[in-house]
Amino acid sequence: MTLDGHDLEAVLSNATELGSAAPDVCGLAAELPTDNICSLVCDPDAIKARLIDQGAAQGTCYEMLCALPGLSVTVGVCLPPPPP
């Protein structure tokens, strides 16, 4: 997951080291309507399930830009191949 084009873990680690409050990405995502797939940014398995339910091609990777209140994150998931 990235935060404004930077690796999220690195951003959060750097913010913590500098003493600034790291953004609560999961809390911000929870503020979104539940029908918005970006509300699931902290639950990759739920994102995968939603994409499959919506008919996304299995065996494919997806990347989406999610606008959360006050920041944006890029989320990537890869769906498993379809069963044989």
Biopython code that builds the backbone (N, CA, C, O; Angstrom):
import numpy as np
from Bio.PDB.StructureBuilder import StructureBuilder

atoms = [
    (1, "MET", "N", (0.852, -1.153, 0.000)),
    (1, "MET", "CA", (0.000, 0.000, 0.000)),
    (1, "MET", "C", (0.902, 1.221, 0.000)),
    (1, "MET", "O", (1.945, 1.222, 0.655)),
    (2, "THR", "N", (0.516, 2.250, -0.721)),
    (2, "THR", "CA", (1.306, 3.472, -0.754)),
    (2, "THR", "C", (0.478, 4.645, -0.248)),
    (2, "THR", "O", (-0.752, 4.620, -0.292)),
    (3, "LEU", "N", (1.153, 5.643, 0.221)),
    (3, "LEU", "CA", (0.535, 6.868, 0.705)),
    (3, "LEU", "C", (1.126, 8.001, -0.109)),
    (3, "LEU", "O", (2.314, 8.305, 0.002)),
    (4, "ASP", "N", (0.294, 8.625, -0.928)),
    (4, "ASP", "CA", (0.742, 9.704, -1.803)),
    (4, "ASP", "C", (2.015, 9.337, -2.566)),
    (4, "ASP", "O", (2.928, 10.152, -2.692)),
    (5, "GLY", "N", (2.066, 8.092, -3.078)),
    (5, "GLY", "CA", (3.170, 7.643, -3.900)),
    (5, "GLY", "C", (4.354, 7.074, -3.151)),
    (5, "GLY", "O", (5.352, 6.715, -3.776)),
    (6, "HIS", "N", (4.280, 6.978, -1.836)),
    (6, "HIS", "CA", (5.373, 6.442, -1.022)),
    (6, "HIS", "C", (4.892, 5.194, -0.305)),
    (6, "HIS", "O", (3.712, 5.074, 0.025)),
    (7, "ASP", "N", (5.811, 4.263, -0.062)),
    (7, "ASP", "CA", (5.469, 3.044, 0.646)),
    (7, "ASP", "C", (4.890, 3.396, 2.012)),
    (7, "ASP", "O", (5.521, 4.111, 2.790)),
    (8, "LEU", "N", (3.683, 2.893, 2.308)),
    (8, "LEU", "CA", (2.974, 3.260, 3.528)),
    (8, "LEU", "C", (3.758, 2.891, 4.779)),
    (8, "LEU", "O", (3.833, 3.687, 5.714)),
    (9, "GLU", "N", (4.341, 1.700, 4.813)),
    (9, "GLU", "CA", (5.092, 1.299, 6.005)),
    (9, "GLU", "C", (6.261, 2.243, 6.264)),
    (9, "GLU", "O", (6.534, 2.592, 7.413)),
    (10, "ALA", "N", (6.949, 2.655, 5.212)),
    (10, "ALA", "CA", (8.079, 3.569, 5.372)),
    (10, "ALA", "C", (7.599, 4.938, 5.856)),
    (10, "ALA", "O", (8.239, 5.555, 6.708)),
    (11, "VAL", "N", (6.481, 5.412, 5.320)),
    (11, "VAL", "CA", (5.944, 6.712, 5.738)),
    (11, "VAL", "C", (5.556, 6.673, 7.207)),
    (11, "VAL", "O", (5.888, 7.584, 7.966)),
    (12, "LEU", "N", (4.849, 5.612, 7.614)),
    (12, "LEU", "CA", (4.411, 5.510, 9.006)),
    (12, "LEU", "C", (5.603, 5.374, 9.947)),
    (12, "LEU", "O", (5.615, 5.970, 11.024)),
    (13, "SER", "N", (6.600, 4.596, 9.546)),
    (13, "SER", "CA", (7.791, 4.421, 10.367)),
    (13, "SER", "C", (8.528, 5.750, 10.528)),
    (13, "SER", "O", (8.937, 6.110, 11.632)),
    (14, "ASN", "N", (8.693, 6.467, 9.433)),
    (14, "ASN", "CA", (9.384, 7.752, 9.467)),
    (14, "ASN", "C", (8.611, 8.752, 10.318)),
    (14, "ASN", "O", (9.213, 9.499, 11.089)),
    (15, "ALA", "N", (7.296, 8.777, 10.189)),
    (15, "ALA", "CA", (6.474, 9.704, 10.972)),
    (15, "ALA", "C", (6.603, 9.400, 12.458)),
    (15, "ALA", "O", (6.690, 10.312, 13.279)),
    (16, "THR", "N", (6.615, 8.123, 12.797)),
    (16, "THR", "CA", (6.736, 7.729, 14.196)),
    (16, "THR", "C", (8.100, 8.135, 14.748)),
    (16, "THR", "O", (8.197, 8.633, 15.869)),
    (17, "GLU", "N", (9.158, 7.919, 13.956)),
    (17, "GLU", "CA", (10.505, 8.285, 14.394)),
    (17, "GLU", "C", (10.638, 9.789, 14.590)),
    (17, "GLU", "O", (11.359, 10.237, 15.482)),
    (18, "LEU", "N", (9.954, 10.566, 13.771)),
    (18, "LEU", "CA", (10.033, 12.020, 13.867)),
    (18, "LEU", "C", (9.094, 12.569, 14.933)),
    (18, "LEU", "O", (9.098, 13.769, 15.207)),
    (19, "GLY", "N", (8.296, 11.704, 15.529)),
    (19, "GLY", "CA", (7.397, 12.138, 16.586)),
    (19, "GLY", "C", (6.070, 12.684, 16.097)),
    (19, "GLY", "O", (5.262, 13.126, 16.913)),
    (20, "SER", "N", (5.815, 12.671, 14.805)),
    (20, "SER", "CA", (4.526, 13.140, 14.319)),
    (20, "SER", "C", (3.530, 11.988, 14.315)),
    (20, "SER", "O", (3.895, 10.815, 14.236)),
    (21, "ALA", "N", (2.298, 12.357, 14.400)),
    (21, "ALA", "CA", (1.244, 11.340, 14.429)),
    (21, "ALA", "C", (1.065, 10.763, 13.031)),
    (21, "ALA", "O", (0.878, 11.500, 12.064)),
    (22, "ALA", "N", (1.125, 9.453, 12.936)),
    (22, "ALA", "CA", (0.894, 8.777, 11.664)),
    (22, "ALA", "C", (-0.604, 8.785, 11.381)),
    (22, "ALA", "O", (-1.409, 8.670, 12.304)),
    (23, "PRO", "N", (-0.978, 8.918, 10.126)),
    (23, "PRO", "CA", (-2.408, 8.907, 9.810)),
    (23, "PRO", "C", (-3.020, 7.551, 10.121)),
    (23, "PRO", "O", (-2.390, 6.512, 9.919)),
    (24, "ASP", "N", (-4.236, 7.569, 10.607)),
    (24, "ASP", "CA", (-4.971, 6.340, 10.892)),
    (24, "ASP", "C", (-5.696, 5.931, 9.615)),
    (24, "ASP", "O", (-6.880, 6.217, 9.437)),
    (25, "VAL", "N", (-4.967, 5.259, 8.732)),
    (25, "VAL", "CA", (-5.516, 4.890, 7.428)),
    (25, "VAL", "C", (-6.776, 4.037, 7.586)),
    (25, "VAL", "O", (-7.764, 4.252, 6.884)),
    (26, "CYS", "N", (-6.740, 3.080, 8.498)),
    (26, "CYS", "CA", (-7.906, 2.209, 8.687)),
    (26, "CYS", "C", (-9.098, 2.996, 9.220)),
    (26, "CYS", "O", (-10.234, 2.763, 8.809)),
    (27, "GLY", "N", (-8.842, 3.909, 10.118)),
    (27, "GLY", "CA", (-9.919, 4.750, 10.642)),
    (27, "GLY", "C", (-10.518, 5.642, 9.567)),
    (27, "GLY", "O", (-11.735, 5.815, 9.497)),
    (28, "LEU", "N", (-9.648, 6.210, 8.724)),
    (28, "LEU", "CA", (-10.138, 7.054, 7.630)),
    (28, "LEU", "C", (-10.949, 6.240, 6.630)),
    (28, "LEU", "O", (-11.977, 6.702, 6.134)),
    (29, "ALA", "N", (-10.485, 5.028, 6.336)),
    (29, "ALA", "CA", (-11.217, 4.161, 5.407)),
    (29, "ALA", "C", (-12.586, 3.803, 5.973)),
    (29, "ALA", "O", (-13.558, 3.691, 5.225)),
    (30, "ALA", "N", (-12.667, 3.627, 7.278)),
    (30, "ALA", "CA", (-13.933, 3.272, 7.922)),
    (30, "ALA", "C", (-14.964, 4.390, 7.818)),
    (30, "ALA", "O", (-16.160, 4.148, 7.983)),
    (31, "GLU", "N", (-14.510, 5.615, 7.545)),
    (31, "GLU", "CA", (-15.431, 6.739, 7.377)),
    (31, "GLU", "C", (-16.144, 6.705, 6.024)),
    (31, "GLU", "O", (-17.154, 7.386, 5.840)),
    (32, "LEU", "N", (-15.631, 5.924, 5.083)),
    (32, "LEU", "CA", (-16.240, 5.847, 3.754)),
    (32, "LEU", "C", (-17.495, 4.987, 3.793)),
    (32, "LEU", "O", (-17.636, 4.133, 4.669)),
    (33, "PRO", "N", (-18.413, 5.206, 2.846)),
    (33, "PRO", "CA", (-19.596, 4.335, 2.760)),
    (33, "PRO", "C", (-19.169, 2.886, 2.512)),
    (33, "PRO", "O", (-18.183, 2.639, 1.818)),
    (34, "THR", "N", (-19.900, 1.938, 3.073)),
    (34, "THR", "CA", (-19.507, 0.532, 2.965)),
    (34, "THR", "C", (-19.564, 0.012, 1.534)),
    (34, "THR", "O", (-18.924, -0.994, 1.227)),
    (35, "ASP", "N", (-20.313, 0.670, 0.651)),
    (35, "ASP", "CA", (-20.350, 0.213, -0.744)),
    (35, "ASP", "C", (-19.129, 0.699, -1.530)),
    (35, "ASP", "O", (-18.959, 0.327, -2.691)),
    (36, "ASN", "N", (-18.289, 1.513, -0.920)),
    (36, "ASN", "CA", (-17.053, 1.995, -1.538)),
    (36, "ASN", "C", (-15.958, 0.980, -1.234)),
    (36, "ASN", "O", (-15.622, 0.761, -0.070)),
    (37, "ILE", "N", (-15.402, 0.362, -2.263)),
    (37, "ILE", "CA", (-14.379, -0.671, -2.055)),
    (37, "ILE", "C", (-13.185, -0.131, -1.270)),
    (37, "ILE", "O", (-12.480, -0.900, -0.618)),
    (38, "CYS", "N", (-12.953, 1.163, -1.323)),
    (38, "CYS", "CA", (-11.834, 1.751, -0.588)),
    (38, "CYS", "C", (-12.059, 1.721, 0.922)),
    (38, "CYS", "O", (-11.117, 1.926, 1.688)),
    (39, "SER", "N", (-13.281, 1.471, 1.357)),
    (39, "SER", "CA", (-13.522, 1.330, 2.798)),
    (39, "SER", "C", (-12.859, 0.067, 3.330)),
    (39, "SER", "O", (-12.769, -0.128, 4.542)),
    (40, "LEU", "N", (-12.396, -0.786, 2.431)),
    (40, "LEU", "CA", (-11.800, -2.070, 2.796)),
    (40, "LEU", "C", (-10.272, -2.077, 2.704)),
    (40, "LEU", "O", (-9.668, -3.149, 2.709)),
    (41, "VAL", "N", (-9.636, -0.907, 2.622)),
    (41, "VAL", "CA", (-8.188, -0.872, 2.384)),
    (41, "VAL", "C", (-7.377, -1.649, 3.416)),
    (41, "VAL", "O", (-6.264, -2.078, 3.111)),
    (42, "CYS", "N", (-7.883, -1.837, 4.593)),
    (42, "CYS", "CA", (-7.139, -2.574, 5.622)),
    (42, "CYS", "C", (-7.529, -4.042, 5.688)),
    (42, "CYS", "O", (-7.122, -4.755, 6.605)),
    (43, "ASP", "N", (-8.312, -4.491, 4.722)),
    (43, "ASP", "CA", (-8.734, -5.893, 4.674)),
    (43, "ASP", "C", (-8.605, -6.407, 3.239)),
    (43, "ASP", "O", (-9.599, -6.497, 2.519)),
    (44, "PRO", "N", (-7.367, -6.748, 2.820)),
    (44, "PRO", "CA", (-7.149, -7.167, 1.434)),
    (44, "PRO", "C", (-8.009, -8.359, 1.017)),
    (44, "PRO", "O", (-8.424, -8.444, -0.139)),
    (45, "ASP", "N", (-8.279, -9.276, 1.940)),
    (45, "ASP", "CA", (-9.120, -10.425, 1.587)),
    (45, "ASP", "C", (-10.538, -9.980, 1.254)),
    (45, "ASP", "O", (-11.169, -10.541, 0.358)),
    (46, "ALA", "N", (-11.039, -8.984, 1.963)),
    (46, "ALA", "CA", (-12.377, -8.461, 1.668)),
    (46, "ALA", "C", (-12.384, -7.739, 0.317)),
    (46, "ALA", "O", (-13.368, -7.807, -0.419)),
    (47, "ILE", "N", (-11.291, -7.052, -0.006)),
    (47, "ILE", "CA", (-11.194, -6.402, -1.320)),
    (47, "ILE", "C", (-11.235, -7.468, -2.414)),
    (47, "ILE", "O", (-11.950, -7.322, -3.406)),
    (48, "LYS", "N", (-10.466, -8.538, -2.226)),
    (48, "LYS", "CA", (-10.457, -9.620, -3.221)),
    (48, "LYS", "C", (-11.850, -10.212, -3.390)),
    (48, "LYS", "O", (-12.306, -10.425, -4.514)),
    (49, "ALA", "N", (-12.521, -10.475, -2.283)),
    (49, "ALA", "CA", (-13.867, -11.051, -2.341)),
    (49, "ALA", "C", (-14.833, -10.108, -3.059)),
    (49, "ALA", "O", (-15.655, -10.557, -3.858)),
    (50, "ARG", "N", (-14.741, -8.801, -2.781)),
    (50, "ARG", "CA", (-15.620, -7.826, -3.431)),
    (50, "ARG", "C", (-15.355, -7.798, -4.925)),
    (50, "ARG", "O", (-16.298, -7.778, -5.717)),
    (51, "LEU", "N", (-14.074, -7.798, -5.330)),
    (51, "LEU", "CA", (-13.746, -7.777, -6.754)),
    (51, "LEU", "C", (-14.277, -9.024, -7.456)),
    (51, "LEU", "O", (-14.833, -8.931, -8.551)),
    (52, "ILE", "N", (-14.110, -10.186, -6.833)),
    (52, "ILE", "CA", (-14.612, -11.426, -7.432)),
    (52, "ILE", "C", (-16.132, -11.376, -7.536)),
    (52, "ILE", "O", (-16.697, -11.763, -8.559)),
    (53, "ASP", "N", (-16.803, -10.897, -6.474)),
    (53, "ASP", "CA", (-18.267, -10.779, -6.492)),
    (53, "ASP", "C", (-18.742, -9.838, -7.595)),
    (53, "ASP", "O", (-19.828, -10.017, -8.147)),
    (54, "GLN", "N", (-17.920, -8.830, -7.914)),
    (54, "GLN", "CA", (-18.278, -7.864, -8.949)),
    (54, "GLN", "C", (-17.890, -8.338, -10.350)),
    (54, "GLN", "O", (-18.090, -7.623, -11.331)),
    (55, "GLY", "N", (-17.331, -9.554, -10.435)),
    (55, "GLY", "CA", (-17.021, -10.121, -11.735)),
    (55, "GLY", "C", (-15.645, -9.794, -12.272)),
    (55, "GLY", "O", (-15.396, -9.966, -13.465)),
    (56, "ALA", "N", (-14.739, -9.323, -11.419)),
    (56, "ALA", "CA", (-13.376, -9.027, -11.872)),
    (56, "ALA", "C", (-12.692, -10.322, -12.312)),
    (56, "ALA", "O", (-12.965, -11.396, -11.776)),
    (57, "ALA", "N", (-11.813, -10.202, -13.279)),
    (57, "ALA", "CA", (-11.111, -11.367, -13.817)),
    (57, "ALA", "C", (-10.167, -11.946, -12.778)),
    (57, "ALA", "O", (-9.323, -11.239, -12.227)),
    (58, "GLN", "N", (-10.316, -13.237, -12.514)),
    (58, "GLN", "CA", (-9.429, -13.909, -11.578)),
    (58, "GLN", "C", (-8.097, -14.183, -12.256)),
    (58, "GLN", "O", (-8.021, -14.264, -13.482)),
    (59, "GLY", "N", (-7.038, -14.328, -11.445)),
    (59, "GLY", "CA", (-5.703, -14.509, -11.993)),
    (59, "GLY", "C", (-5.112, -13.202, -12.485)),
    (59, "GLY", "O", (-4.159, -13.198, -13.265)),
    (60, "THR", "N", (-5.681, -12.087, -12.027)),
    (60, "THR", "CA", (-5.269, -10.756, -12.457)),
    (60, "THR", "C", (-4.971, -9.911, -11.222)),
    (60, "THR", "O", (-5.594, -10.080, -10.174)),
    (61, "CYS", "N", (-4.015, -9.005, -11.359)),
    (61, "CYS", "CA", (-3.717, -8.064, -10.275)),
    (61, "CYS", "C", (-4.383, -6.727, -10.583)),
    (61, "CYS", "O", (-4.474, -6.307, -11.737)),
    (62, "TYR", "N", (-4.841, -6.078, -9.532)),
    (62, "TYR", "CA", (-5.525, -4.791, -9.657)),
    (62, "TYR", "C", (-4.867, -3.784, -8.735)),
    (62, "TYR", "O", (-4.429, -4.126, -7.637)),
    (63, "GLU", "N", (-4.800, -2.549, -9.185)),
    (63, "GLU", "CA", (-4.296, -1.453, -8.370)),
    (63, "GLU", "C", (-5.309, -0.330, -8.459)),
    (63, "GLU", "O", (-5.763, 0.029, -9.546)),
    (64, "MET", "N", (-5.657, 0.221, -7.314)),
    (64, "MET", "CA", (-6.634, 1.310, -7.315)),
    (64, "MET", "C", (-6.163, 2.438, -6.410)),
    (64, "MET", "O", (-5.519, 2.212, -5.386)),
    (65, "LEU", "N", (-6.495, 3.639, -6.808)),
    (65, "LEU", "CA", (-6.202, 4.822, -6.014)),
    (65, "LEU", "C", (-7.430, 5.107, -5.174)),
    (65, "LEU", "O", (-8.522, 5.311, -5.705)),
    (66, "CYS", "N", (-7.250, 5.120, -3.871)),
    (66, "CYS", "CA", (-8.363, 5.350, -2.958)),
    (66, "CYS", "C", (-8.223, 6.723, -2.312)),
    (66, "CYS", "O", (-7.210, 7.028, -1.683)),
    (67, "ALA", "N", (-9.258, 7.545, -2.477)),
    (67, "ALA", "CA", (-9.293, 8.853, -1.837)),
    (67, "ALA", "C", (-9.970, 8.694, -0.487)),
    (67, "ALA", "O", (-11.172, 8.444, -0.399)),
    (68, "LEU", "N", (-9.173, 8.844, 0.558)),
    (68, "LEU", "CA", (-9.692, 8.812, 1.918)),
    (68, "LEU", "C", (-9.798, 10.253, 2.399)),
    (68, "LEU", "O", (-9.201, 11.141, 1.791)),
    (69, "PRO", "N", (-10.533, 10.509, 3.462)),
    (69, "PRO", "CA", (-10.619, 11.881, 3.964)),
    (69, "PRO", "C", (-9.226, 12.415, 4.331)),
    (69, "PRO", "O", (-8.611, 11.950, 5.291)),
    (70, "GLY", "N", (-8.742, 13.382, 3.568)),
    (70, "GLY", "CA", (-7.467, 14.016, 3.871)),
    (70, "GLY", "C", (-6.236, 13.424, 3.217)),
    (70, "GLY", "O", (-5.163, 14.022, 3.299)),
    (71, "LEU", "N", (-6.345, 12.281, 2.574)),
    (71, "LEU", "CA", (-5.189, 11.695, 1.897)),
    (71, "LEU", "C", (-5.653, 10.641, 0.905)),
    (71, "LEU", "O", (-6.816, 10.238, 0.894)),
    (72, "SER", "N", (-4.723, 10.209, 0.078)),
    (72, "SER", "CA", (-5.043, 9.142, -0.865)),
    (72, "SER", "C", (-4.011, 8.025, -0.702)),
    (72, "SER", "O", (-2.852, 8.272, -0.369)),
    (73, "VAL", "N", (-4.458, 6.800, -0.942)),
    (73, "VAL", "CA", (-3.582, 5.637, -0.872)),
    (73, "VAL", "C", (-3.793, 4.797, -2.119)),
    (73, "VAL", "O", (-4.887, 4.761, -2.683)),
    (74, "THR", "N", (-2.742, 4.129, -2.537)),
    (74, "THR", "CA", (-2.839, 3.195, -3.645)),
    (74, "THR", "C", (-2.857, 1.798, -3.048)),
    (74, "THR", "O", (-2.011, 1.446, -2.226)),
    (75, "VAL", "N", (-3.828, 1.016, -3.470)),
    (75, "VAL", "CA", (-3.997, -0.342, -2.953)),
    (75, "VAL", "C", (-3.884, -1.313, -4.118)),
    (75, "VAL", "O", (-4.489, -1.109, -5.170)),
    (76, "GLY", "N", (-3.108, -2.365, -3.922)),
    (76, "GLY", "CA", (-2.961, -3.386, -4.950)),
    (76, "GLY", "C", (-3.295, -4.755, -4.387)),
    (76, "GLY", "O", (-2.880, -5.098, -3.279)),
    (77, "VAL", "N", (-4.044, -5.537, -5.151)),
    (77, "VAL", "CA", (-4.345, -6.927, -4.775)),
    (77, "VAL", "C", (-4.271, -7.777, -6.023)),
    (77, "VAL", "O", (-4.524, -7.307, -7.133)),
    (78, "CYS", "N", (-3.922, -9.028, -5.825)),
    (78, "CYS", "CA", (-3.908, -9.992, -6.915)),
    (78, "CYS", "C", (-4.935, -11.066, -6.600)),
    (78, "CYS", "O", (-4.912, -11.674, -5.530)),
    (79, "LEU", "N", (-5.830, -11.288, -7.540)),
    (79, "LEU", "CA", (-6.843, -12.322, -7.363)),
    (79, "LEU", "C", (-6.264, -13.668, -7.746)),
    (79, "LEU", "O", (-5.471, -13.769, -8.682)),
    (80, "PRO", "N", (-6.662, -14.700, -7.022)),
    (80, "PRO", "CA", (-6.171, -16.032, -7.359)),
    (80, "PRO", "C", (-6.748, -16.481, -8.705)),
    (80, "PRO", "O", (-7.788, -15.979, -9.132)),
    (81, "PRO", "N", (-6.083, -17.416, -9.366)),
    (81, "PRO", "CA", (-6.640, -17.929, -10.615)),
    (81, "PRO", "C", (-7.960, -18.651, -10.339)),
    (81, "PRO", "O", (-8.192, -19.130, -9.228)),
    (82, "PRO", "N", (-8.814, -18.725, -11.346)),
    (82, "PRO", "CA", (-10.082, -19.407, -11.149)),
    (82, "PRO", "C", (-9.841, -20.895, -10.896)),
    (82, "PRO", "O", (-8.846, -21.460, -11.350)),
    (83, "PRO", "N", (-10.758, -21.515, -10.170)),
    (83, "PRO", "CA", (-10.592, -22.958, -9.944)),
    (83, "PRO", "C", (-10.644, -23.726, -11.260)),
    (83, "PRO", "O", (-11.307, -23.295, -12.204)),
    (84, "PRO", "N", (-9.949, -24.857, -11.330)),
    (84, "PRO", "CA", (-9.926, -25.619, -12.590)),
    (84, "PRO", "C", (-11.290, -26.199, -12.929)),
    (84, "PRO", "O", (-11.440, -26.865, -13.953)),
]
sb = StructureBuilder()
sb.init_structure("model")
sb.init_model(0)
sb.init_chain("A")
sb.init_seg("    ")
for serial, (resi, resn, name, xyz) in enumerate(atoms, 1):
    if name == "N":
        sb.init_residue(resn, " ", resi, " ")
    sb.init_atom(name, np.array(xyz, "f"), 0.0, 1.0, " ", f" {name:<3s}", serial, name[0])
structure = sb.get_structure()
